[in-house]
């Protein structure tokens, strides 16, 4: 998967190809990516620390949320900076080894983010459909997470062989691209469609199947309770606990944010793979805006988690209080130092006026 079709591929013959430039639309993309990077880095790091230290979150759910935050951080620190810097420099200056490595890490981060959502969906399905099997949830989730990370590495590994640096001597331009790695156009299309399937179609189908089965189970349970088949028996298999239902709602919203954010970008990618001339038809800002909108998904996960998890909000509030108290302590320390140094400085220097003393104290306090 390429993040910017006009830059990452040299699909036209070098004799007819024109080097891209840092356009106004690309400048907007870089600015928006930088803002998303700052927010995603802070929020996902806070989420990672909160889940790691949290005591209210169930033990079998903690590895899932830690993996989700880790995948989002990989998207934040690999995909976003790579995309922003690449759009600014336009051509590639990192060499062949870095070209292969970063293209691999980019696809690895995107696969990991999608597959971990699949693992979370499978965990919620098992928790709702088989509530009495909670003891095996911890080991089961660890196995599924290991499989998700392993598959992400394997599926991203072809990037190490497909992408390389290519130089166009006629325009003195060097790019990291997949040009020349496929002997036929249809081979490149098949490769891209394969990753579109593994990144989007398969995760979407599995997640849709999981939540459809959950909704069907809840509906059937509601019908049984309404019909009065088991009015006296109220065990864990009959009524879904509020905490479990709250977690279910949270995971549904997280999955929906993934679908909403990435669907337009992937649909545009399909259009490009089958009709490359679409780059001349659609405005450039549309391509950039849809990729930025897809990256917005990285910022949504901590927001959704914070909305459904009071402990995360409490951790953020405690962190803000700690920062505020630390700032107040620093200010008081500066005030004490200015008070101590005042008499000593007057022994060797002419005594300033009262207004100057006041101004100096204000400056020291501000620093």
C-alpha positions as YAML, in Angstrom:
chain: A
units: angstrom
residues:
- id: 1
  name: UNK
  ca: [0.00, 0.00, 0.00]
- id: 2
  name: UNK
  ca: [1.38, 3.37, -0.96]
- id: 3
  name: UNK
  ca: [0.42, 6.43, 0.98]
- id: 4
  name: UNK
  ca: [0.83, 8.91, -1.89]
- id: 5
  name: UNK
  ca: [0.35, 7.44, -5.35]
- id: 6
  name: UNK
  ca: [1.84, 10.39, -7.23]
- id: 7
  name: UNK
  ca: [5.07, 10.24, -5.21]
- id: 8
  name: UNK
  ca: [5.61, 6.61, -4.19]
- id: 9
  name: UNK
  ca: [5.28, 5.12, -7.68]
- id: 10
  name: UNK
  ca: [7.00, 5.88, -10.96]
- id: 11
  name: UNK
  ca: [4.40, 4.13, -13.07]
- id: 12
  name: UNK
  ca: [5.05, 6.19, -16.20]
- id: 13
  name: UNK
  ca: [8.12, 5.74, -18.43]
- id: 14
  name: UNK
  ca: [11.00, 7.99, -17.33]
- id: 15
  name: UNK
  ca: [11.01, 9.78, -20.70]
- id: 16
  name: UNK
  ca: [7.42, 11.01, -20.24]
- id: 17
  name: UNK
  ca: [7.47, 11.36, -16.47]
- id: 18
  name: UNK
  ca: [7.53, 14.72, -14.70]
- id: 19
  name: UNK
  ca: [8.94, 15.08, -11.20]
- id: 20
  name: UNK
  ca: [6.30, 15.97, -8.56]
- id: 21
  name: UNK
  ca: [6.58, 19.15, -6.53]
- id: 22
  name: UNK
  ca: [5.65, 20.33, -3.05]
- id: 23
  name: UNK
  ca: [2.26, 21.78, -3.95]
- id: 24
  name: UNK
  ca: [-0.17, 23.74, -1.80]
- id: 25
  name: UNK
  ca: [-2.29, 20.61, -1.28]
- id: 26
  name: UNK
  ca: [0.79, 18.70, -0.13]
- id: 27
  name: UNK
  ca: [1.61, 21.55, 2.28]
- id: 28
  name: UNK
  ca: [-1.87, 21.21, 3.78]
- id: 29
  name: UNK
  ca: [-1.28, 17.46, 4.13]
- id: 30
  name: UNK
  ca: [2.01, 18.01, 5.96]
- id: 31
  name: UNK
  ca: [0.49, 20.57, 8.33]
- id: 32
  name: UNK
  ca: [-2.53, 18.40, 9.12]
- id: 33
  name: UNK
  ca: [-0.30, 15.34, 9.60]
- id: 34
  name: UNK
  ca: [1.91, 17.27, 12.03]
- id: 35
  name: UNK
  ca: [-1.13, 18.27, 14.13]
- id: 36
  name: UNK
  ca: [-2.42, 14.69, 14.14]
- id: 37
  name: UNK
  ca: [1.05, 13.44, 15.05]
- id: 38
  name: UNK
  ca: [1.23, 15.62, 18.16]
- id: 39
  name: UNK
  ca: [-2.25, 14.65, 19.34]
- id: 40
  name: UNK
  ca: [-1.87, 10.93, 18.53]
- id: 41
  name: UNK
  ca: [1.54, 10.71, 20.20]
- id: 42
  name: UNK
  ca: [0.38, 12.34, 23.45]
- id: 43
  name: UNK
  ca: [-2.97, 10.54, 23.66]
- id: 44
  name: UNK
  ca: [-1.69, 7.07, 22.77]
- id: 45
  name: UNK
  ca: [1.29, 7.36, 25.13]
- id: 46
  name: UNK
  ca: [-1.14, 8.39, 27.89]
- id: 47
  name: UNK
  ca: [-3.36, 5.43, 26.98]
- id: 48
  name: UNK
  ca: [-0.38, 3.06, 27.06]
- id: 49
  name: UNK
  ca: [0.72, 4.26, 30.50]
- id: 50
  name: UNK
  ca: [-2.83, 4.23, 31.87]
- id: 51
  name: UNK
  ca: [-3.53, 0.66, 30.69]
- id: 52
  name: UNK
  ca: [-0.14, -0.53, 31.94]
- id: 53
  name: UNK
  ca: [-0.70, 0.93, 35.40]
- id: 54
  name: UNK
  ca: [-4.48, 0.52, 35.52]
- id: 55
  name: UNK
  ca: [-6.05, -1.80, 38.08]
- id: 56
  name: UNK
  ca: [-9.71, -1.57, 37.04]
- id: 57
  name: UNK
  ca: [-9.23, -3.08, 33.59]
- id: 58
  name: UNK
  ca: [-9.68, -6.86, 33.43]
- id: 59
  name: UNK
  ca: [-6.41, -8.78, 33.16]
- id: 60
  name: UNK
  ca: [-7.36, -10.48, 29.88]
- id: 61
  name: UNK
  ca: [-8.30, -7.13, 28.31]
- id: 62
  name: UNK
  ca: [-5.06, -5.38, 29.26]
- id: 63
  name: UNK
  ca: [-2.86, -7.11, 26.60]
- id: 64
  name: UNK
  ca: [-5.46, -6.22, 23.95]
- id: 65
  name: UNK
  ca: [-5.50, -2.52, 24.79]
- id: 66
  name: UNK
  ca: [-1.72, -2.45, 25.18]
- id: 67
  name: UNK
  ca: [-1.32, -3.98, 21.73]
- id: 68
  name: UNK
  ca: [-3.85, -1.55, 20.24]
- id: 69
  name: UNK
  ca: [-2.02, 1.43, 21.74]
- id: 70
  name: UNK
  ca: [1.33, 0.02, 20.56]
- id: 71
  name: UNK
  ca: [0.03, -0.42, 17.01]
- id: 72
  name: UNK
  ca: [-1.36, 3.12, 17.03]
- id: 73
  name: UNK
  ca: [2.00, 4.40, 18.28]
- id: 74
  name: UNK
  ca: [3.73, 2.59, 15.41]
- id: 75
  name: UNK
  ca: [1.35, 4.31, 13.01]
- id: 76
  name: UNK
  ca: [2.10, 7.59, 14.76]
- id: 77
  name: UNK
  ca: [5.89, 7.39, 14.86]
- id: 78
  name: UNK
  ca: [6.43, 5.55, 11.54]
- id: 79
  name: UNK
  ca: [3.65, 6.31, 9.07]
- id: 80
  name: UNK
  ca: [2.95, 9.95, 9.94]
- id: 81
  name: UNK
  ca: [6.53, 11.30, 10.07]
- id: 82
  name: UNK
  ca: [7.50, 9.27, 6.99]
- id: 83
  name: UNK
  ca: [4.55, 10.63, 5.04]
- id: 84
  name: UNK
  ca: [5.12, 14.24, 6.15]
- id: 85
  name: UNK
  ca: [8.86, 14.32, 5.48]
- id: 86
  name: UNK
  ca: [8.45, 12.48, 2.18]
- id: 87
  name: UNK
  ca: [5.93, 15.04, 0.97]
- id: 88
  name: UNK
  ca: [8.23, 17.88, 2.01]
- id: 89
  name: UNK
  ca: [11.37, 16.52, 0.33]
- id: 90
  name: UNK
  ca: [9.32, 15.17, -2.62]
- id: 91
  name: UNK
  ca: [12.15, 12.85, -3.66]
- id: 92
  name: UNK
  ca: [14.00, 10.23, -1.62]
- id: 93
  name: UNK
  ca: [17.29, 11.03, 0.14]
- id: 94
  name: UNK
  ca: [17.47, 8.10, 2.59]
- id: 95
  name: UNK
  ca: [19.23, 5.51, 0.48]
- id: 96
  name: UNK
  ca: [18.15, 2.03, -0.60]
- id: 97
  name: UNK
  ca: [18.31, 0.29, 2.80]
- id: 98
  name: UNK
  ca: [16.17, 2.93, 4.54]
- id: 99
  name: UNK
  ca: [13.73, 2.87, 1.62]
- id: 100
  name: UNK
  ca: [13.12, -0.86, 2.09]
- id: 101
  name: UNK
  ca: [13.00, -0.68, 5.89]
- id: 102
  name: UNK
  ca: [10.53, 2.21, 6.15]
- id: 103
  name: UNK
  ca: [8.20, 0.77, 3.50]
- id: 104
  name: UNK
  ca: [8.23, -2.50, 5.45]
- id: 105
  name: UNK
  ca: [7.54, -0.77, 8.78]
- id: 106
  name: UNK
  ca: [4.71, 1.26, 7.25]
- id: 107
  name: UNK
  ca: [2.85, -1.80, 5.97]
- id: 108
  name: UNK
  ca: [3.66, -3.70, 9.17]
- id: 109
  name: UNK
  ca: [2.10, -0.95, 11.32]
- id: 110
  name: UNK
  ca: [-1.04, -0.82, 9.15]
- id: 111
  name: UNK
  ca: [-1.50, -4.60, 9.28]
- id: 112
  name: UNK
  ca: [-0.91, -4.73, 13.03]
- id: 113
  name: UNK
  ca: [-3.50, -2.03, 13.67]
- id: 114
  name: UNK
  ca: [-6.14, -3.89, 11.61]
- id: 115
  name: UNK
  ca: [-5.37, -7.36, 12.95]
- id: 116
  name: UNK
  ca: [-5.47, -6.29, 16.60]
- id: 117
  name: UNK
  ca: [-8.97, -4.92, 16.04]
- id: 118
  name: UNK
  ca: [-9.86, -8.37, 14.73]
- id: 119
  name: UNK
  ca: [-8.45, -9.97, 17.89]
- id: 120
  name: UNK
  ca: [-10.48, -7.58, 20.06]
- id: 121
  name: UNK
  ca: [-13.62, -8.44, 18.10]
- id: 122
  name: UNK
  ca: [-13.00, -12.18, 18.51]
- id: 123
  name: UNK
  ca: [-12.45, -11.69, 22.23]
- id: 124
  name: UNK
  ca: [-15.73, -9.80, 22.61]
- id: 125
  name: UNK
  ca: [-17.58, -12.47, 20.66]
- id: 126
  name: UNK
  ca: [-16.25, -15.23, 22.90]
- id: 127
  name: UNK
  ca: [-16.96, -13.20, 26.06]
- id: 128
  name: UNK
  ca: [-20.61, -12.65, 25.09]
- id: 129
  name: UNK
  ca: [-21.38, -16.04, 23.55]
- id: 130
  name: UNK
  ca: [-19.40, -18.08, 26.12]
- id: 131
  name: UNK
  ca: [-19.37, -16.05, 29.34]
- id: 132
  name: UNK
  ca: [-18.50, -19.05, 31.54]
- id: 133
  name: UNK
  ca: [-15.24, -19.62, 29.66]
- id: 134
  name: UNK
  ca: [-13.55, -16.52, 31.08]
- id: 135
  name: UNK
  ca: [-10.69, -18.43, 32.71]
- id: 136
  name: UNK
  ca: [-9.09, -19.29, 29.36]
- id: 137
  name: UNK
  ca: [-9.48, -15.77, 27.95]
- id: 138
  name: UNK
  ca: [-6.01, -14.62, 29.03]
- id: 139
  name: UNK
  ca: [-4.06, -17.41, 27.30]
- id: 140
  name: UNK
  ca: [-6.37, -17.35, 24.28]
- id: 141
  name: UNK
  ca: [-5.86, -13.62, 23.76]
- id: 142
  name: UNK
  ca: [-2.09, -13.97, 24.05]
- id: 143
  name: UNK
  ca: [-2.07, -16.63, 21.32]
- id: 144
  name: UNK
  ca: [-4.25, -14.51, 19.03]
- id: 145
  name: UNK
  ca: [-2.07, -11.44, 19.60]
- id: 146
  name: UNK
  ca: [1.06, -13.41, 18.83]
- id: 147
  name: UNK
  ca: [-0.57, -14.63, 15.61]
- id: 148
  name: UNK
  ca: [-1.64, -11.07, 14.70]
- id: 149
  name: UNK
  ca: [1.87, -9.63, 15.14]
- id: 150
  name: UNK
  ca: [3.46, -12.57, 13.30]
- id: 151
  name: UNK
  ca: [1.11, -12.28, 10.34]
- id: 152
  name: UNK
  ca: [1.76, -8.53, 10.20]
- id: 153
  name: UNK
  ca: [5.50, -9.19, 9.87]
- id: 154
  name: UNK
  ca: [5.05, -11.88, 7.23]
- id: 155
  name: UNK
  ca: [2.61, -9.90, 5.09]
- id: 156
  name: UNK
  ca: [4.78, -6.77, 5.20]
- id: 157
  name: UNK
  ca: [8.04, -8.58, 4.39]
- id: 158
  name: UNK
  ca: [7.59, -8.43, 0.55]
- id: 159
  name: UNK
  ca: [8.11, -4.66, 0.82]
- id: 160
  name: UNK
  ca: [11.78, -5.37, 1.54]
- id: 161
  name: UNK
  ca: [12.15, -6.85, -1.96]
- id: 162
  name: UNK
  ca: [9.69, -4.80, -3.99]
- id: 163
  name: UNK
  ca: [10.64, -1.23, -3.02]
- id: 164
  name: UNK
  ca: [14.02, 0.26, -3.87]
- id: 165
  name: UNK
  ca: [15.55, 3.58, -4.87]
- id: 166
  name: UNK
  ca: [15.18, 4.52, -8.53]
- id: 167
  name: UNK
  ca: [16.93, 7.41, -10.23]
- id: 168
  name: UNK
  ca: [15.54, 9.31, -13.22]
- id: 169
  name: UNK
  ca: [18.62, 10.88, -14.80]
- id: 170
  name: UNK
  ca: [16.68, 13.01, -17.26]
- id: 171
  name: UNK
  ca: [15.23, 15.15, -14.44]
- id: 172
  name: UNK
  ca: [17.86, 14.40, -11.74]
- id: 173
  name: UNK
  ca: [15.26, 12.79, -9.49]
- id: 174
  name: UNK
  ca: [15.61, 9.87, -7.03]
- id: 175
  name: UNK
  ca: [12.61, 8.08, -5.57]
- id: 176
  name: UNK
  ca: [11.79, 5.10, -3.37]
- id: 177
  name: UNK
  ca: [9.31, 3.18, -5.50]
- id: 178
  name: UNK
  ca: [8.17, -0.24, -6.72]
- id: 179
  name: UNK
  ca: [8.74, 0.65, -10.38]
- id: 180
  name: UNK
  ca: [10.37, -2.24, -12.24]
- id: 181
  name: UNK
  ca: [9.60, -4.86, -9.60]
- id: 182
  name: UNK
  ca: [6.69, -6.21, -11.67]
- id: 183
  name: UNK
  ca: [7.05, -7.26, -15.28]
- id: 184
  name: UNK
  ca: [3.35, -6.65, -15.99]
- id: 185
  name: UNK
  ca: [0.91, -4.03, -14.80]
- id: 186
  name: UNK
  ca: [-1.60, -6.65, -13.70]
- id: 187
  name: UNK
  ca: [0.98, -8.18, -11.34]
- id: 188
  name: UNK
  ca: [1.28, -4.92, -9.43]
- id: 189
  name: UNK
  ca: [-2.51, -4.65, -9.34]
- id: 190
  name: UNK
  ca: [-2.79, -8.19, -7.93]
- id: 191
  name: UNK
  ca: [-0.18, -7.36, -5.27]
- id: 192
  name: UNK
  ca: [-2.01, -4.20, -4.23]
- id: 193
  name: UNK
  ca: [-5.37, -5.94, -4.23]
- id: 194
  name: UNK
  ca: [-3.94, -8.70, -2.04]
- id: 195
  name: UNK
  ca: [-2.86, -6.17, 0.57]
- id: 196
  name: UNK
  ca: [-6.16, -4.35, 0.24]
- id: 197
  name: UNK
  ca: [-7.84, -7.66, 1.08]
- id: 198
  name: UNK
  ca: [-5.61, -8.39, 4.08]
- id: 199
  name: UNK
  ca: [-5.65, -4.82, 5.37]
- id: 200
  name: UNK
  ca: [-9.32, -4.02, 4.94]
- id: 201
  name: UNK
  ca: [-11.62, -6.68, 3.45]
- id: 202
  name: UNK
  ca: [-10.71, -9.66, 5.66]
- id: 203
  name: UNK
  ca: [-10.60, -7.64, 8.93]
- id: 204
  name: UNK
  ca: [-13.90, -5.99, 8.03]
- id: 205
  name: UNK
  ca: [-15.57, -9.33, 7.26]
- id: 206
  name: UNK
  ca: [-14.33, -10.97, 10.46]
- id: 207
  name: UNK
  ca: [-15.32, -8.00, 12.63]
- id: 208
  name: UNK
  ca: [-18.72, -7.78, 10.95]
- id: 209
  name: UNK
  ca: [-19.29, -11.50, 11.52]
- id: 210
  name: UNK
  ca: [-18.30, -11.23, 15.20]
- id: 211
  name: UNK
  ca: [-20.56, -8.32, 16.02]
- id: 212
  name: UNK
  ca: [-23.42, -9.72, 13.95]
- id: 213
  name: UNK
  ca: [-23.29, -12.91, 16.02]
- id: 214
  name: UNK
  ca: [-23.16, -10.82, 19.21]
- id: 215
  name: UNK
  ca: [-26.18, -8.78, 18.19]
- id: 216
  name: UNK
  ca: [-28.07, -11.91, 17.19]
- id: 217
  name: UNK
  ca: [-27.24, -13.53, 20.54]
- id: 218
  name: UNK
  ca: [-28.41, -10.44, 22.45]
- id: 219
  name: UNK
  ca: [-31.62, -10.30, 20.39]
- id: 220
  name: UNK
  ca: [-32.39, -13.99, 21.00]
- id: 221
  name: UNK
  ca: [-31.69, -13.59, 24.68]
- id: 222
  name: UNK
  ca: [-34.00, -10.61, 24.84]
- id: 223
  name: UNK
  ca: [-36.76, -12.59, 23.13]
- id: 224
  name: UNK
  ca: [-36.36, -15.47, 25.59]
- id: 225
  name: UNK
  ca: [-36.54, -13.13, 28.56]
- id: 226
  name: UNK
  ca: [-39.54, -11.36, 27.06]
- id: 227
  name: UNK
  ca: [-41.32, -14.67, 26.46]
- id: 228
  name: UNK
  ca: [-40.74, -15.61, 30.09]
- id: 229
  name: UNK
  ca: [-38.88, -18.84, 29.39]
- id: 230
  name: UNK
  ca: [-36.38, -18.22, 32.20]
- id: 231
  name: UNK
  ca: [-37.79, -15.49, 34.46]
- id: 232
  name: UNK
  ca: [-36.37, -17.08, 37.64]
- id: 233
  name: UNK
  ca: [-32.96, -18.09, 36.36]
- id: 234
  name: UNK
  ca: [-30.68, -15.03, 36.22]
- id: 235
  name: UNK
  ca: [-27.17, -16.33, 35.70]
- id: 236
  name: UNK
  ca: [-24.28, -14.91, 33.69]
- id: 237
  name: UNK
  ca: [-25.53, -16.69, 30.59]
- id: 238
  name: UNK
  ca: [-28.90, -14.93, 30.71]
- id: 239
  name: UNK
  ca: [-28.03, -11.32, 31.39]
- id: 240
  name: UNK
  ca: [-24.95, -9.54, 30.06]
- id: 241
  name: UNK
  ca: [-23.28, -7.63, 32.92]
- id: 242
  name: UNK
  ca: [-23.09, -3.87, 32.58]
- id: 243
  name: UNK
  ca: [-19.29, -3.85, 32.57]
- id: 244
  name: UNK
  ca: [-19.17, -6.39, 29.74]
- id: 245
  name: UNK
  ca: [-21.80, -4.49, 27.78]
- id: 246
  name: UNK
  ca: [-19.85, -1.26, 28.25]
- id: 247
  name: UNK
  ca: [-16.69, -2.89, 26.90]
- id: 248
  name: UNK
  ca: [-18.69, -4.26, 23.98]
- id: 249
  name: UNK
  ca: [-19.99, -0.80, 23.10]
- id: 250
  name: UNK
  ca: [-16.46, 0.60, 23.29]
- id: 251
  name: UNK
  ca: [-15.05, -2.01, 20.91]
- id: 252
  name: UNK
  ca: [-17.94, -1.51, 18.46]
- id: 253
  name: UNK
  ca: [-17.24, 2.22, 18.31]
- id: 254
  name: UNK
  ca: [-13.49, 1.59, 17.85]
- id: 255
  name: UNK
  ca: [-14.19, -0.75, 14.92]
- id: 256
  name: UNK
  ca: [-16.65, 1.72, 13.40]
- id: 257
  name: UNK
  ca: [-14.05, 4.49, 13.58]
- id: 258
  name: UNK
  ca: [-11.61, 2.25, 11.68]
- id: 259
  name: UNK
  ca: [-14.20, 1.57, 8.97]
- id: 260
  name: UNK
  ca: [-15.32, 5.20, 8.65]
- id: 261
  name: UNK
  ca: [-11.80, 6.65, 8.56]
- id: 262
  name: UNK
  ca: [-10.17, 4.23, 6.12]
- id: 263
  name: UNK
  ca: [-13.00, 3.28, 3.72]
- id: 264
  name: UNK
  ca: [-12.81, 6.43, 1.51]
- id: 265
  name: UNK
  ca: [-9.03, 6.12, 1.16]
- id: 266
  name: UNK
  ca: [-9.14, 2.44, 0.20]
- id: 267
  name: UNK
  ca: [-11.92, 3.03, -2.32]
- id: 268
  name: UNK
  ca: [-9.83, 5.76, -3.93]
- id: 269
  name: UNK
  ca: [-6.89, 3.33, -4.00]
- id: 270
  name: UNK
  ca: [-8.96, 0.72, -5.87]
- id: 271
  name: UNK
  ca: [-9.93, 3.36, -8.41]
- id: 272
  name: UNK
  ca: [-6.27, 4.24, -8.94]
- id: 273
  name: UNK
  ca: [-5.09, 0.62, -9.30]
- id: 274
  name: UNK
  ca: [-7.53, -0.07, -12.12]
- id: 275
  name: UNK
  ca: [-7.50, 3.43, -13.67]
- id: 276
  name: UNK
  ca: [-4.21, 5.26, -13.00]
- id: 277
  name: UNK
  ca: [-5.46, 8.22, -15.04]
- id: 278
  name: UNK
  ca: [-7.76, 9.09, -12.13]
- id: 279
  name: UNK
  ca: [-4.88, 11.19, -10.77]
- id: 280
  name: UNK
  ca: [-5.52, 13.64, -13.60]
- id: 281
  name: UNK
  ca: [-9.29, 13.58, -13.11]
- id: 282
  name: UNK
  ca: [-9.66, 14.08, -9.37]
- id: 283
  name: UNK
  ca: [-8.26, 17.17, -7.62]
- id: 284
  name: UNK
  ca: [-4.97, 16.64, -5.80]
- id: 285
  name: UNK
  ca: [-6.32, 17.85, -2.47]
- id: 286
  name: UNK
  ca: [-8.83, 14.95, -2.47]
- id: 287
  name: UNK
  ca: [-6.02, 12.37, -2.33]
- id: 288
  name: UNK
  ca: [-4.25, 14.22, 0.45]
- id: 289
  name: UNK
  ca: [-7.40, 14.88, 2.47]
- id: 290
  name: UNK
  ca: [-8.52, 11.24, 2.40]
- id: 291
  name: UNK
  ca: [-5.13, 9.98, 3.60]
- id: 292
  name: UNK
  ca: [-5.14, 12.50, 6.46]
- id: 293
  name: UNK
  ca: [-8.70, 11.42, 7.29]
- id: 294
  name: UNK
  ca: [-7.52, 7.80, 7.44]
- id: 295
  name: UNK
  ca: [-4.76, 8.73, 9.89]
- id: 296
  name: UNK
  ca: [-7.42, 10.33, 12.08]
- id: 297
  name: UNK
  ca: [-8.30, 6.79, 13.17]
- id: 298
  name: UNK
  ca: [-5.06, 6.70, 15.19]
- id: 299
  name: UNK
  ca: [-6.35, 9.61, 17.28]
- id: 300
  name: UNK
  ca: [-9.84, 8.17, 17.71]
- id: 301
  name: UNK
  ca: [-8.89, 5.06, 19.71]
- id: 302
  name: UNK
  ca: [-7.63, 6.87, 22.86]
- id: 303
  name: UNK
  ca: [-10.61, 9.26, 22.73]
- id: 304
  name: UNK
  ca: [-13.08, 6.38, 22.54]
- id: 305
  name: UNK
  ca: [-11.27, 4.46, 25.26]
- id: 306
  name: UNK
  ca: [-11.24, 7.54, 27.49]
- id: 307
  name: UNK
  ca: [-14.95, 8.11, 26.92]
- id: 308
  name: UNK
  ca: [-15.83, 4.60, 28.10]
- id: 309
  name: UNK
  ca: [-13.15, 4.23, 30.80]
- id: 310
  name: UNK
  ca: [-13.35, 6.50, 33.88]
- id: 311
  name: UNK
  ca: [-9.94, 5.31, 35.13]
- id: 312
  name: UNK
  ca: [-8.27, 6.72, 32.01]
- id: 313
  name: UNK
  ca: [-9.91, 10.10, 32.56]
- id: 314
  name: UNK
  ca: [-8.85, 9.97, 36.21]
- id: 315
  name: UNK
  ca: [-5.26, 9.23, 35.15]
- id: 316
  name: UNK
  ca: [-5.29, 12.18, 32.77]
- id: 317
  name: UNK
  ca: [-6.66, 14.45, 35.48]
- id: 318
  name: UNK
  ca: [-3.98, 13.25, 37.90]
- id: 319
  name: UNK
  ca: [-1.31, 13.88, 35.28]
- id: 320
  name: UNK
  ca: [-2.59, 17.41, 34.69]
- id: 321
  name: UNK
  ca: [-2.59, 18.08, 38.44]
- id: 322
  name: UNK
  ca: [0.97, 16.75, 38.68]
- id: 323
  name: UNK
  ca: [2.13, 19.03, 35.85]
- id: 324
  name: UNK
  ca: [0.37, 22.01, 37.44]
- id: 325
  name: UNK
  ca: [1.83, 21.32, 40.87]
- id: 326
  name: UNK
  ca: [5.28, 20.84, 39.36]
- id: 327
  name: UNK
  ca: [4.96, 24.19, 37.61]
- id: 328
  name: UNK
  ca: [3.84, 25.85, 40.85]
- id: 329
  name: UNK
  ca: [6.79, 24.29, 42.72]
- id: 330
  name: UNK
  ca: [9.21, 25.60, 40.12]
- id: 331
  name: UNK
  ca: [7.70, 29.07, 40.36]
- id: 332
  name: UNK
  ca: [7.96, 29.06, 44.16]
- id: 333
  name: UNK
  ca: [11.60, 27.89, 43.91]
- id: 334
  name: UNK
  ca: [12.41, 30.77, 41.57]
- id: 335
  name: UNK
  ca: [10.73, 33.21, 43.96]
- id: 336
  name: UNK
  ca: [12.78, 31.87, 46.91]
- id: 337
  name: UNK
  ca: [16.01, 32.08, 44.93]
- id: 338
  name: UNK
  ca: [15.28, 35.66, 43.92]
- id: 339
  name: UNK
  ca: [14.57, 36.56, 47.55]
- id: 340
  name: UNK
  ca: [17.84, 34.95, 48.74]
- id: 341
  name: UNK
  ca: [19.99, 36.53, 46.08]
- id: 342
  name: UNK
  ca: [18.55, 39.98, 46.53]
- id: 343
  name: UNK
  ca: [20.57, 41.15, 49.63]
- id: 344
  name: UNK
  ca: [23.86, 39.64, 48.36]
- id: 345
  name: UNK
  ca: [23.60, 41.38, 45.07]
- id: 346
  name: UNK
  ca: [23.02, 44.73, 46.77]
- id: 347
  name: UNK
  ca: [26.34, 44.43, 48.66]
- id: 348
  name: UNK
  ca: [28.37, 44.69, 45.43]
- id: 349
  name: UNK
  ca: [26.05, 46.63, 43.16]
- id: 350
  name: UNK
  ca: [24.34, 50.00, 43.39]
- id: 351
  name: UNK
  ca: [20.91, 49.72, 44.98]
- id: 352
  name: UNK
  ca: [18.25, 49.96, 42.26]
- id: 353
  name: UNK
  ca: [15.03, 51.82, 42.62]
- id: 354
  name: UNK
  ca: [11.85, 50.27, 43.98]
- id: 355
  name: UNK
  ca: [10.28, 50.04, 40.50]
- id: 356
  name: UNK
  ca: [13.33, 48.19, 39.15]
- id: 357
  name: UNK
  ca: [13.18, 45.66, 42.03]
- id: 358
  name: UNK
  ca: [9.55, 44.99, 41.28]
- id: 359
  name: UNK
  ca: [10.22, 44.54, 37.55]
- id: 360
  name: UNK
  ca: [13.12, 42.13, 38.23]
- id: 361
  name: UNK
  ca: [10.98, 39.99, 40.55]
- id: 362
  name: UNK
  ca: [8.27, 39.82, 37.90]
- id: 363
  name: UNK
  ca: [10.76, 38.76, 35.24]
- id: 364
  name: UNK
  ca: [12.28, 36.06, 37.46]
- id: 365
  name: UNK
  ca: [8.85, 34.71, 38.33]
- id: 366
  name: UNK
  ca: [7.88, 34.58, 34.66]
- id: 367
  name: UNK
  ca: [11.02, 32.65, 33.77]
...
